[in-house]
Amino acid sequence: MDARRPVWRESKNRIDDLNGSLALTLQPIYDRIDNTDTMLLMYNDAYPNNTVNWNAGHCKGVVAFDSSFGIWLIHSIPKFPLPTTFLYPNTGKVYGQTALCISFDQNALPLIAKQLEYNAPGVYASRLPVVLAQKIPSLANIISGVQTVQPPYYSITKLKSLGGRTFVHFAKHKKWKKELYVDLVAPTLKSELFVETWRHGGTENLPSNCSESFTVENINRIRFSDDVDFYFASDHSKWAVSQMKKKTVCIGDINRQKSQLNRSGGTMCISIKNIWKAFYTAVAAVELCPIPPY
């Protein structure tokens, strides 16, 4: 799916193909790997060298900018990408994943940096030109892992893409200690949500929540077509779709699990009818809310 054709299409290329969308998105970054005029952040809580950064936010992505424009790639793939060459990890092929890439002009970079401060990413590869370091001092803190956020420990920011689309990014710091979807996204959008995240935690998983003003229900089964139909246990993606009212889709970082109340991270939302319809109609079954005690 892309901006030109916001519908589900099966790619002719494998996810690890050098002609696939992920490889072609990242290749311009690799081609400029020695260019000191370009800014780069690669972050993940599970690094390509098999290190897990439990102190970092539960977020994965790439931010790369030159003097004019750049991209923010938000994804769910552990141990990805490598700093200098494209190689899709075998561990990323076991479960379903999500990746959202947005192009921005450089005016958006200070706002992106603000959101990343709350996300507290585990940066494992970086390059910061002197000009940008002086212009946006927080970038150096993000790279070094220095966390300076202040209450209320969350941030909601509008971002306009290079193509003129308006996105809304939700970021929470671990000091907030609340649930991203129930306590921030749903009440801000004023909409009920269906949410798909990693739920391999047993009692660690957060159940569907119908006790607040806007319900947040876990997705149990996804059906893109007759040939692509699977249960949540086969999925590692993190996305949410509104239930009719706002026609909004969010793609991001955080799972609906108890431990994630103490992890930083966020989600990027956009309200485009065709994109919303593609995600909404893929929801085949949801987890019922717990029956309240008498």
The 8 nearest C-alpha neighbors of each residue, nearest first, counted from 0:
[[1, 5, 6, 7, 4, 8, 2, 3],
 [2, 0, 4, 5, 3, 6, 7, 274],
 [3, 1, 4, 5, 0, 162, 274, 6],
 [2, 4, 1, 5, 0, 6, 162, 273],
 [3, 5, 1, 6, 2, 0, 7, 8],
 [6, 4, 0, 274, 1, 2, 273, 3],
 [7, 5, 0, 4, 277, 8, 274, 273],
 [6, 8, 0, 277, 9, 5, 223, 4],
 [9, 7, 10, 6, 0, 4, 5, 11],
 [8, 10, 11, 7, 12, 0, 13, 227],
 [11, 9, 12, 8, 13, 19, 14, 20],
 [10, 12, 9, 13, 19, 8, 18, 14],
 [13, 11, 10, 19, 16, 14, 18, 15],
 [12, 14, 16, 15, 19, 11, 10, 18],
 [13, 15, 16, 19, 12, 21, 87, 20],
 [16, 14, 87, 13, 17, 86, 19, 22],
 [17, 15, 19, 13, 18, 14, 12, 22],
 [16, 18, 22, 19, 15, 23, 85, 21],
 [19, 17, 16, 23, 22, 20, 12, 21],
 [20, 18, 16, 12, 22, 17, 21, 14],
 [19, 21, 23, 22, 24, 18, 14, 12],
 [22, 20, 24, 23, 19, 25, 14, 15],
 [23, 21, 25, 17, 24, 19, 20, 26],
 [22, 24, 20, 26, 25, 21, 19, 18],
 [25, 23, 21, 22, 26, 20, 27, 28],
 [24, 26, 22, 28, 23, 27, 21, 29],
 [25, 27, 29, 23, 28, 24, 22, 30],
 [28, 26, 30, 29, 25, 31, 24, 23],
 [29, 27, 31, 26, 25, 30, 32, 63],
 [28, 30, 32, 26, 31, 27, 83, 84],
 [29, 31, 27, 28, 32, 26, 33, 34],
 [32, 30, 34, 28, 29, 33, 27, 37],
 [31, 33, 29, 34, 30, 28, 83, 35],
 [34, 32, 31, 35, 30, 29, 37, 36],
 [35, 33, 31, 36, 32, 37, 30, 38],
 [34, 36, 37, 33, 128, 126, 38, 127],
 [37, 35, 34, 128, 65, 38, 66, 127],
 [38, 36, 65, 35, 64, 34, 128, 39],
 [37, 39, 127, 64, 126, 63, 128, 65],
 [40, 38, 63, 126, 125, 62, 37, 127],
 [41, 39, 125, 62, 61, 124, 42, 63],
 [42, 40, 61, 124, 122, 60, 123, 125],
 [41, 43, 122, 121, 60, 59, 123, 120],
 [42, 44, 59, 45, 121, 46, 58, 60],
 [43, 45, 52, 121, 51, 57, 55, 46],
 [46, 44, 51, 78, 43, 77, 50, 52],
 [45, 47, 78, 50, 48, 49, 43, 51],
 [46, 48, 78, 49, 79, 81, 45, 80],
 [47, 49, 46, 50, 78, 45, 51, 81],
 [50, 48, 47, 46, 51, 45, 78, 77],
 [51, 49, 46, 48, 45, 52, 47, 44],
 [52, 50, 45, 44, 53, 46, 49, 43],
 [53, 51, 44, 54, 55, 45, 50, 121],
 [52, 54, 55, 51, 44, 56, 57, 262],
 [55, 53, 52, 56, 121, 262, 44, 119],
 [56, 54, 121, 120, 53, 52, 119, 44],
 [55, 57, 263, 119, 120, 264, 58, 262],
 [58, 56, 264, 44, 263, 262, 252, 253],
 [59, 57, 252, 264, 56, 43, 120, 44],
 [60, 58, 43, 42, 74, 75, 73, 44],
 [59, 61, 73, 72, 42, 74, 41, 43],
 [60, 62, 41, 72, 40, 71, 42, 63],
 [61, 63, 71, 40, 39, 70, 72, 41],
 [62, 64, 39, 69, 38, 70, 40, 61],
 [65, 63, 69, 38, 68, 37, 70, 39],
 [64, 66, 37, 67, 68, 69, 38, 36],
 [65, 67, 68, 64, 105, 37, 36, 69],
 [68, 66, 65, 105, 104, 69, 64, 106],
 [69, 67, 104, 105, 64, 103, 65, 66],
 [68, 70, 64, 63, 103, 102, 65, 104],
 [71, 69, 102, 101, 63, 62, 103, 72],
 [70, 72, 62, 101, 100, 61, 73, 102],
 [71, 73, 100, 61, 60, 99, 70, 62],
 [74, 72, 60, 99, 98, 59, 251, 71],
 [73, 75, 98, 97, 59, 60, 76, 99],
 [74, 76, 97, 96, 236, 59, 77, 252],
 [75, 77, 91, 74, 79, 96, 78, 59],
 [78, 76, 45, 79, 75, 91, 43, 46],
 [79, 77, 47, 46, 45, 80, 76, 49],
 [80, 78, 77, 81, 47, 76, 88, 87],
 [79, 81, 82, 78, 85, 47, 86, 87],
 [80, 82, 79, 83, 84, 47, 85, 86],
 [81, 83, 124, 84, 80, 41, 29, 123],
 [84, 82, 29, 81, 32, 85, 28, 80],
 [85, 83, 81, 29, 82, 86, 26, 80],
 [86, 84, 22, 81, 87, 80, 83, 26],
 [87, 85, 88, 84, 81, 15, 80, 79],
 [86, 88, 15, 85, 89, 79, 80, 91],
 [89, 87, 90, 91, 86, 79, 78, 92],
 [88, 90, 91, 92, 87, 93, 15, 86],
 [91, 89, 88, 92, 93, 77, 94, 78],
 [92, 90, 89, 88, 93, 76, 94, 77],
 [91, 93, 89, 90, 94, 95, 88, 14],
 [92, 94, 91, 90, 95, 89, 233, 234],
 [95, 93, 234, 233, 235, 92, 96, 91],
 [94, 96, 234, 235, 236, 233, 93, 97],
 [97, 95, 236, 235, 75, 76, 94, 234],
 [96, 98, 236, 74, 75, 237, 99, 95],
 [99, 97, 74, 73, 100, 75, 72, 96],
 [98, 100, 73, 72, 74, 101, 97, 250],
 [101, 99, 72, 71, 73, 98, 70, 102],
 [102, 100, 71, 70, 72, 160, 103, 99],
 [101, 103, 70, 161, 69, 160, 71, 100],
 [104, 102, 161, 160, 69, 68, 70, 107],
 [103, 105, 68, 106, 161, 67, 107, 69],
 [104, 106, 68, 107, 108, 67, 103, 69],
 [107, 105, 104, 108, 109, 103, 110, 68],
 [108, 106, 105, 110, 109, 104, 103, 111],
 [107, 109, 111, 105, 110, 106, 112, 104],
 [110, 108, 112, 111, 107, 113, 135, 106],
 [111, 109, 113, 112, 108, 107, 114, 156],
 [110, 112, 108, 114, 113, 109, 115, 107],
 [113, 111, 115, 109, 110, 114, 108, 116],
 [114, 112, 110, 116, 111, 115, 109, 117],
 [115, 113, 111, 116, 117, 112, 170, 118],
 [114, 116, 118, 112, 117, 113, 119, 111],
 [115, 117, 113, 119, 114, 118, 141, 112],
 [116, 118, 172, 115, 114, 119, 171, 170],
 [117, 119, 264, 115, 263, 116, 56, 120],
 [120, 118, 56, 116, 117, 55, 115, 263],
 [121, 119, 56, 55, 118, 122, 42, 58],
 [120, 122, 55, 42, 43, 44, 123, 52],
 [121, 123, 42, 41, 142, 120, 124, 40],
 [122, 124, 42, 41, 121, 125, 46, 43],
 [125, 123, 41, 122, 40, 82, 42, 126],
 [126, 124, 40, 39, 41, 127, 123, 142],
 [125, 127, 39, 38, 128, 40, 124, 37],
 [126, 128, 38, 132, 129, 125, 39, 131],
 [129, 127, 131, 130, 36, 38, 35, 132],
 [130, 128, 132, 131, 133, 127, 36, 134],
 [129, 131, 133, 128, 132, 134, 127, 135],
 [132, 130, 134, 133, 128, 129, 135, 127],
 [131, 133, 129, 136, 135, 130, 134, 128],
 [132, 134, 131, 130, 135, 136, 129, 128],
 [133, 135, 131, 132, 130, 136, 129, 109],
 [134, 136, 132, 137, 133, 131, 138, 109],
 [137, 135, 132, 138, 133, 139, 134, 140],
 [136, 138, 140, 139, 135, 141, 112, 116],
 [139, 137, 141, 140, 136, 135, 112, 142],
 [138, 140, 142, 137, 141, 136, 143, 132],
 [141, 139, 145, 137, 143, 138, 142, 144],
 [140, 142, 138, 144, 139, 143, 116, 145],
 [141, 143, 139, 140, 144, 122, 138, 125],
 [142, 144, 140, 141, 145, 139, 122, 138],
 [145, 143, 141, 142, 140, 146, 119, 121],
 [144, 146, 140, 143, 141, 147, 142, 119],
 [147, 145, 148, 144, 116, 119, 140, 141],
 [146, 148, 145, 149, 116, 140, 117, 137],
 [149, 147, 146, 117, 152, 116, 150, 172],
 [148, 150, 152, 151, 147, 153, 117, 174],
 [151, 149, 152, 148, 153, 175, 174, 172],
 [150, 152, 153, 149, 175, 154, 148, 174],
 [153, 151, 150, 175, 172, 149, 171, 174],
 [154, 152, 171, 170, 151, 172, 117, 175],
 [153, 155, 170, 169, 156, 171, 114, 152],
 [156, 154, 169, 168, 170, 167, 153, 157],
 [155, 157, 168, 167, 154, 158, 169, 110],
 [158, 156, 167, 166, 168, 165, 159, 155],
 [157, 159, 166, 165, 167, 160, 156, 107],
 [160, 158, 165, 164, 163, 166, 161, 157],
 [159, 161, 103, 163, 164, 162, 102, 158],
 [160, 162, 103, 102, 163, 104, 159, 164],
 [161, 163, 160, 164, 102, 159, 103, 2],
 [164, 162, 160, 161, 159, 165, 103, 158],
 [165, 163, 160, 159, 162, 166, 161, 269],
 [166, 164, 159, 158, 160, 163, 157, 167],
 [165, 167, 269, 158, 268, 157, 159, 164],
 [168, 166, 157, 268, 156, 267, 158, 269],
 [167, 169, 267, 156, 155, 266, 268, 157],
 [168, 170, 155, 265, 266, 154, 267, 167],
 [171, 169, 265, 154, 153, 264, 117, 114],
 [170, 172, 153, 263, 117, 264, 265, 152],
 [171, 173, 263, 117, 152, 174, 175, 118],
 [172, 174, 263, 262, 261, 175, 176, 171],
 [175, 173, 176, 172, 152, 261, 263, 262],
 [174, 176, 152, 173, 177, 172, 171, 153],
 [177, 175, 260, 261, 174, 173, 178, 172],
 [178, 176, 260, 175, 179, 182, 261, 173],
 [177, 179, 182, 260, 181, 180, 176, 183],
 [178, 180, 183, 182, 181, 184, 177, 171],
 [179, 181, 184, 183, 182, 185, 178, 215],
 [182, 180, 178, 185, 183, 179, 215, 184],
 [181, 183, 178, 179, 180, 177, 184, 186],
 [184, 182, 179, 180, 186, 185, 181, 187],
 [183, 185, 180, 187, 186, 188, 179, 181],
 [184, 186, 188, 190, 187, 189, 181, 180],
 [187, 185, 189, 188, 184, 183, 213, 182],
 [188, 186, 184, 189, 185, 183, 190, 182],
 [187, 189, 185, 190, 186, 184, 245, 247],
 [190, 188, 186, 187, 185, 213, 191, 245],
 [189, 191, 188, 185, 213, 241, 244, 192],
 [190, 192, 213, 214, 242, 241, 215, 185],
 [193, 191, 241, 215, 242, 240, 194, 216],
 [192, 194, 216, 240, 239, 217, 215, 218],
 [195, 193, 239, 217, 218, 238, 216, 192],
 [194, 196, 218, 238, 237, 217, 239, 236],
 [197, 195, 237, 254, 236, 198, 255, 235],
 [196, 198, 235, 254, 199, 234, 236, 237],
 [199, 197, 200, 204, 196, 232, 256, 255],
 [200, 198, 201, 197, 232, 204, 203, 231],
 [199, 201, 203, 204, 198, 202, 256, 197],
 [200, 202, 203, 204, 199, 198, 205, 256],
 [201, 203, 204, 200, 205, 257, 256, 206],
 [202, 204, 200, 201, 257, 256, 205, 258],
 [205, 203, 256, 202, 200, 201, 198, 257],
 [204, 206, 256, 255, 257, 203, 207, 202],
 [207, 205, 208, 204, 288, 217, 289, 216],
 [206, 208, 216, 288, 217, 215, 286, 287],
 [209, 207, 215, 214, 210, 288, 216, 206],
 [208, 210, 214, 211, 288, 215, 207, 213],
 [209, 211, 208, 212, 214, 213, 288, 291],
 [212, 210, 213, 209, 214, 208, 181, 215],
 [211, 213, 214, 210, 186, 209, 191, 189],
 [214, 212, 191, 211, 190, 185, 186, 215],
 [213, 215, 209, 191, 208, 211, 216, 192],
 [214, 216, 192, 208, 207, 191, 193, 181],
 [217, 215, 207, 193, 194, 208, 286, 192],
 [218, 216, 194, 207, 286, 285, 193, 195],
 [217, 219, 285, 195, 194, 220, 193, 286],
 [220, 218, 285, 231, 284, 286, 230, 217],
 [219, 221, 230, 284, 283, 231, 229, 218],
 [222, 220, 282, 283, 229, 281, 228, 230],
 [221, 223, 228, 281, 224, 283, 227, 282],
 [222, 224, 281, 227, 228, 221, 225, 7],
 [225, 223, 227, 226, 222, 228, 281, 7],
 [224, 226, 227, 228, 223, 222, 229, 221],
 [225, 227, 224, 228, 223, 222, 229, 9],
 [228, 226, 224, 223, 225, 222, 229, 221],
 [227, 229, 222, 221, 223, 226, 224, 225],
 [230, 228, 221, 220, 222, 233, 227, 231],
 [229, 231, 220, 232, 219, 233, 221, 228],
 [230, 232, 219, 234, 233, 220, 229, 218],
 [231, 233, 230, 234, 199, 198, 197, 235],
 [234, 232, 94, 231, 230, 95, 229, 235],
 [233, 235, 95, 94, 231, 232, 236, 197],
 [234, 236, 197, 95, 96, 94, 196, 237],
 [237, 235, 96, 97, 234, 196, 75, 95],
 [238, 236, 196, 195, 251, 250, 252, 254],
 [239, 237, 250, 195, 249, 194, 251, 236],
 [238, 240, 194, 249, 193, 248, 195, 192],
 [241, 239, 248, 193, 192, 247, 279, 249],
 [242, 240, 192, 247, 246, 191, 243, 190],
 [241, 243, 191, 192, 244, 240, 190, 193],
 [244, 242, 246, 241, 245, 190, 191, 279],
 [245, 243, 246, 242, 190, 241, 191, 247],
 [244, 246, 247, 243, 241, 190, 270, 188],
 [247, 245, 275, 270, 243, 241, 244, 272],
 [246, 248, 270, 241, 245, 269, 275, 240],
 [247, 249, 240, 268, 269, 275, 239, 270],
 [250, 248, 268, 239, 267, 238, 266, 240],
 [251, 249, 238, 267, 266, 237, 268, 239],
 [252, 250, 266, 237, 265, 267, 238, 73],
 [251, 253, 58, 265, 264, 266, 237, 57],
 [252, 254, 264, 57, 265, 251, 237, 255],
 [255, 253, 196, 256, 197, 259, 237, 252],
 [254, 256, 205, 204, 196, 253, 259, 257],
 [257, 255, 204, 205, 259, 258, 203, 254],
 [256, 258, 259, 203, 260, 205, 204, 255],
 [259, 257, 260, 256, 261, 262, 203, 255],
 [258, 260, 262, 261, 257, 256, 254, 253],
 [259, 261, 176, 177, 258, 178, 257, 262],
 [260, 262, 173, 259, 176, 258, 263, 174],
 [263, 261, 173, 259, 56, 260, 57, 264],
 [262, 264, 56, 172, 173, 118, 171, 57],
 [265, 263, 118, 56, 57, 58, 171, 252],
 [264, 266, 170, 169, 252, 251, 171, 253],
 [265, 267, 251, 250, 169, 168, 249, 252],
 [268, 266, 168, 249, 250, 251, 167, 169],
 [269, 267, 249, 167, 248, 166, 168, 250],
 [268, 270, 166, 247, 248, 271, 167, 249],
 [271, 269, 247, 246, 248, 272, 268, 275],
 [272, 270, 274, 273, 275, 269, 247, 246],
 [271, 273, 275, 274, 246, 276, 270, 247],
 [274, 272, 276, 275, 271, 5, 277, 6],
 [275, 273, 277, 5, 276, 271, 272, 278],
 [274, 276, 272, 246, 278, 273, 277, 248],
 [277, 275, 279, 273, 274, 278, 280, 272],
 [278, 276, 274, 275, 280, 279, 6, 273],
 [279, 277, 281, 275, 276, 280, 274, 240],
 [280, 278, 276, 281, 282, 277, 275, 240],
 [279, 281, 282, 278, 277, 276, 283, 223],
 [282, 280, 222, 223, 278, 279, 221, 283],
 [283, 281, 221, 280, 279, 284, 222, 220],
 [282, 284, 221, 220, 222, 281, 285, 280],
 [285, 283, 220, 219, 282, 218, 286, 221],
 [286, 284, 218, 219, 217, 287, 216, 220],
 [285, 287, 217, 219, 218, 207, 216, 288],
 [288, 286, 285, 289, 207, 216, 217, 206],
 [287, 289, 207, 208, 209, 290, 286, 206],
 [290, 288, 291, 287, 207, 206, 208, 209],
 [289, 291, 288, 292, 287, 293, 209, 210],
 [290, 292, 289, 293, 288, 210, 209, 208],
 [293, 291, 290, 289, 210, 288, 209, 208],
 [292, 291, 290, 289, 210, 288, 209, 208]]
